[in-house]
Amino acid sequence: MKITFICPSLTEKHMAQDMQPLAFAVLASLTPPDVEIVFYDERFESIPYSEPTDLVALTVETLTASRAYQIAARYRQRGIPVVMGGYHPTLVPDETLLHADAIVIGEAEQVWPVLIQDVKVGRLQRIYQSQRLQNIAGIQPDRRIFQGKSYHKLIPIEYGRGCRYACDFCSNHAFWGPGLCYRPIKDVVTEIESLGSRLLCFVDDNFFSNPLRARELCEALLPLKVHWFCQTSIDTAENQELLDLMARSGCLEVLIGFESLDERNLIQMGKKANLKRTDYATCIQRFQDKGILIFANFVFGYDHDTPRAFETTYEFALRSNFYRAQFNPLVPVPGTELYNRLKSEKRLLYASWWTDSNYRFGQAVFIPRGMTPDELTTGCADLNHAFYSYRTIFQRMLHPSAWGYSPISLGVFMIGNFMLRQEIYHRFGLQITKRDSEKAARNL
């Protein structure tokens, strides 16, 4: 038996910052040794559709759903079954089932071995639904499938799943649900020691969800002499002892969702971490004093935003000396509370924007209350372009707090800014519902 794993691409151009898609390495580790595996990452290589295989498996996000459906159609026309898993099939199962022979709802660990056995005996089911895992011990991703492929040197590592907060726009919360689940420290250390890389990215939704667990992990990282990145909430700055331990264990950068400077918006989205805090300036300073770079994320389009919010946020971002920042229009992802609310209020411009040929990346997909959709789209685009102009990048570089006071962090600052600039300029306005060319279609 042979399984073909495919990572669908959002764009037709390889972006240098693409990291290993960790989900496929986990699936590979769960696959019996008598099953042959091949893996294709469409982000920088072509898919050999004519290659024989018994099953095609795709992990699908909402932004790549349209492309995943196109890939699946080509295999299904040849009679090859296709299974889809990940965030989008879990949150929009009925739609996904129109384009796949089977879907996995939720985490794959429980059901993947069962699914493979069903394929072997010719009784593939339509839906494989897992229960929320309470124990993720023993997971060791099989990264051999990535050999020979051109990925970023930053290696993704998973420690925990879930987040203690429940923001209404968050697809992660909609997928994982309430509760937290962690791998044993020894499993994480074993994985890191096997990598041969000292540059790591913890892909946990919120590194600070459990302060005790975060402390245990940092202490385990101390002797490994690694450099690492993570996502966390602003309230991490309240625990200065943990903040110091993060820095000493090799933390170079944190991605923080500031989301909005308007507390009314934060209340509406349920961003509790940003409401129960010391003032932003003090929190930011605490990270920067430890040499930890801040990648700030902002969203626009909540009910109390007006066009004035763009200028205010831009001034705040420059004043704060952020290493990097992103300024995004609010995107209602299907399955989230935000999407359901906007749909019930009849404010969605496209019921299924991810498959609508009129949608372009970075475009507003709903009607805000305090501005027009065009103002939301243009405001975010202008903000990103201004923050990543060459002049602004070098102006920010003049402030050591923006790049962490060390030569290593300065290198991270330069590489990170120019890579994100490239991504912003490439992706904005992209039609994600791209179609295969006529020539490719003739090769079915």
N, C-alpha and C positions, 0 to 999 in steps of 0.2 A: 504494500500500500504506500502511496505517495501523497503528501500534503504540500500544497503551495501556499505559503504565507505571503500576503501582499499588504504593503503600507501605501495607501492612496495619497496622491499629492494634491495640495491646494493649488500649486503653481506649476508651470512648465519649466521653470528655471530652478536649478539647484541653489539653495541658500547655504552658505558656508557654515552657518551656526546650527545646522540641523544636528540634533543629538540622536543617539541610538533610541529606537522606539522600544522601550522596556517591556511592554506588554507581550511582544513576540518572543522575547527571550524567556519570559515566564511560561508561555505556552510551549515553547520548545522543551523546557525542563520537565513539563508534564506529559510529554509525548513518549509513548513506549519506544524502546530502542529498535524494535523490528519495523518501525514506520520511517520511511525516508522523508526528509524535510528539505525543501528549498525555500529561500526567502528572497523577495524582490522589493526594494524600496523605490517606489516610483518618483520620489523626490529627486533622484539623480541617476536612475537607470531605467531602461525600457523593460516592459513586461513581455516576455516571450509567450504570447497567447497560444501558439501552436504546440508548445511543449506538453507532452503527456502528463497527466496528473489525475488523481482520484478524488481530490477535494481541494477547494480553494477557501481560505479563511482570511477575512479582512477585519481589522479593528477600525471602527468608524466613529469619527467625531462629527458634530453637526456641520462644521465648515467643509468637511470632506465627503459628506453624505452623497451629494450629487455625483461626484467623481466615482465613488465606490459603487453606486448603482450602475454607472456606465460600464465599469470593469466587470461587474457581476453579469451583466447582460451578455457580454461577449462569451463568457465561459458557459453560461446556461444555454446559449444557442447551440453549443457543441454537446450539450447533455451532461456537462460536468457540474455537480452540485456545489453550491456556494453557501457558506455559513458566515454570518456577520455577528460581531460582538462589540462591546465598548459602550460609551456613553449614549450615542444616538440610538442604537437598537434598544437599549434599556429604557430610554425615556420616550421613544416614539416607536413602539414595537409594531403596531398595525401597519404603519407606512413601510417600515423596513421589510416586513414579511412580503410585501408586494414585489420586492426586488431580490429576495434571497430564498433559498430552499429551507434554511433553518436560521434561527437567531439564538444567541445566548443573552439572557437577561441577568444582569448582575455580574458578580465575580466568577471567573472561569474555573478556579481551582477545583471546585466540587464536581463540575459537569463535563469538563473537557475529556477526561478518560472515558466517561460513559458515551459521549458523542462519538469518539473514535471507534469504540467497539460497535456502536450502532451502524456506522458507515461500513465496517468490515463485514457485517452480516446483512447489509442491505435494508436496514430499517430506520433510516435517518428520520428523527422526529422534527416537527416544525419548530417547537419551542423547548429550550433547555433553560430552566429557571433555577438559580441557586439561592440558597438562604444566606443571609448576612453572616459572614465568617466571624467567629469570635477568637479564632486562633490562626495565625499565619506563620507558625513556626515551620522550619524545614524548607522554606522557599529559597532556592538558589538558582537565579536566572542562568540559562544556558546561552552565553554570549558568543558561542562559536558560529552562530548563524550570521554574525556581523563581520566575520573575518573577510578581509579583502575589500571592504566597503569604506567609503570616505565619510567619516563622521567627525564631529567636533571632538576635541580632546577632553571636553568636559563630560564625565561619565555619570549617567543618572543612577541614583541609588534610592530604594524605597525603605523607609524605616516604619512609618505608620500610615494608617488609612483613616480618613475622616477628619472632621474639624468640629471643635466645640461650639462654633458659631453657626448661625443659619441665615445667612444673607439671602434676600429673596431673589437675587439675580444669579445665584451660584449653582451651576450645573453639577459641580462636585458634591455639594450637599444633597442635591436631588438624586444623585446616583448612589452615594454611600449611605444616606440617611443619618439618623442620630447615632451617637456612640462612636467610640474610638477603638482601634485594633492595632497592635504593634508586633513587630518581629522581635524575637529574642536578640539581645545585644550581641551575643556570640555569633549568631547567624550573619548579622550585618558586618561584624569585624572579619569573619571568615571570607565573606564576599569581597570586601575591600582589599584584603591581603592577597586575594587571587587576581586582582585586576592589573597590577603593574602600573597603575596610574595614581598620581597624587592630586588630581584635580577632579573634585566630585561635586555633584549637584543632588541634594536631597529633594525628591519630588513630592514630599508630603505636602498636603494642602496647607497645613499650618504647623510649623516646627514647634511652636510654643503651646500647642493644644493641651499638653500635659507637662508642666514645668519639671516635675520629678523625672519623667522619662527623658526630657530634653537634657537635663543635667547628667543622667546616666550615660547617654550617648556621647556627650561632649567629653566626659571623663575617659570613656573608652577610646576616643579619637586622639587624645593627647599623645600617647606613645607612637601613633601611626605616622605622625609628621605629614599630614595631608593639608591641602587647601580646599575649602568647600563653600558652597552657596546653598541658600535655602529660601523658602517662602515663610514668612511669619507675620504676626499681627503687631501693631504698634505698641501694644501693652507689654511686649517683651522688654521695653525700655524701663518698665517699672521695677524689674528684677535685675538690679545692677550686678549682683553676684553672678547670676547666670550669664549676663551680658559679658562680663569679664571672662568667664569660662569659655564662652563661645569664641571670643577673640583668641584666647590662648590655645584653643584646640584647632585653630586654623580657619575660622570663618572669615571670608573675604567680602562677602556680599549678601545682603538680604533684600528680597522683594517684598515690599509692604504695600498693601492696598489702602491708600489714603482715601480713595474713591471720591470724596467731596469735601470742600471746606465749609459747606453749609450744614449745620447740625440737624436741620429739619429734613434734609435729604438722608442723612445718616440714620435718623429715626425711621424714616420710611423704608429704607432698604434693610433695616435690622442689623446694622453694623455696630454692635454693642461695644466691641473692643475699642473703637475710636471715640466713644462717648465717655467711657470710664478710664480716664487717662490724665496724666500731667499734660500741660500744653504741648502742642506739636513741636515748637522750637526747642524746648528742653529735651523732649524725646529724641529728636533728630540729633541734637548735640551729643547725647549720650552714646549713640551708635558711632558717630563720627570721631569722638574722642578715643574710642577703642580701635580706630582704624578700619571700621566696618563700613563698606560702601552701601549706599541706599539706592535701590532701584524702585522708584515711586510709581504707583499706578493710580490713574484718575479716570472716572467715568462721568459723562455728561448726558443729561436728558431727563434726570429726575424732576419731579414736579416743581421744585423751587429754583431750578436753574433758568437763568436768562442769558442772553449773549454776553452780559457783563462778566459772567463766571469764567469765561475763557481768559480774559485779561487778568483777572484777579489770581487765577490759578497759575498762569504763566509767571507772574511776578513772584508768587510764593515759591515756585519751583526754582527760579533763579536765585532768590534770596536764601533758599535752603541749601544751595550747593549740592543738589542731588547728582549722584554719579550718572544715573540714567533716569528717564521718566517716560511714561506712555500716557497719551491723552486720547481716550477712546469714546466713541458714541456708545451709549448703553445698548447692549444687544440682548433682546429677550430670547433666551434659549428655550426650546420646547421642553416641557416637563418641569420648568421652574415656576415658582409662585409669581414671579414677575410676568412671565409669558401669559399665564392664565389670567392675571389681572388685566393686562393690556388687551387681551383678546375679549374678555367680558365687557370691557369699556369701549370696544370697537375702535381701538386706536392703532391697530396693526395696519401697516400699509400693504403688507404681503402676509397672508395666513401662513405660508410656508416659504419664507424668504430664502432658505437654504437651497431650494430647488427652483426658484423663480428666475427666469432668464434676464429679468430686468434688474436684479440685485447686483450690486458691485461691492467689493470689499471696502469697508470703512464707511458705507452709506447708512444713513438713518433708515430704520425699517418700521418706525412707528411715529405717531404724532405727539411730540412733547407738548406740555402745557405752556411753557414760558418762552418758546421760540418756534420757528418753523422747522420742518425736517431738513430743508436745505441749509438753514443756519446751523443746525446741529452738525451736519456733515462737513460743511465748510469750516466751521469753527475748530473742530477737532483736527482736520487736515492742516489748517494753517498753524495751529499750535505745535503739532509734531514737526512740521517743516521748520518752524522758527527755532525750536529747541535743538534741532539737529542740523542747523546751518553750520557751515565750517566756522564762521565767525563766533557763534555762540558756543560751540564745542571748545574752541581754544580759550574763550573767555572763562568758561567754567574750569578749564584745566589750570588756570592761574590760581585757583583756590585749593590748597592742599587738602582741605577737609572733603573735597569732592572725590579725591582719588586715594585717600587713606594714608598719606604720609610715607609710603614705601615704594621702592622701585617696582616691586611685583604688582602692587595695586595700580601704579601709574600705567603699567603695561595693560592691565585689565581694563582700565579706564579708556585708553585709546582704542584697543581692539573692540571692546564692547560698544562704544559709541559709533564707530564707523560701521560695524556690522549692523546695528539697529537702524542706522541711517539708510543703509542699503536696502534693508527689508522694508522700511516705511515707503521709500521711493518706488520700490518694485511692486509692492502689493496693493497700494491704494488704487482704487478704481478697477481692480481685477475682477473679471467675470468668473465666478467660481463654478458656474454651471457650464463649463467648457465642454465641447463635443469632440469626439474623435474625428480626425480628418477623413475625407472621402477615401483617400488612399488606404488608410488604416482599416476602414470599414470593409474594403474590398478584400482584405487579407484574412477575414474571418475563416 
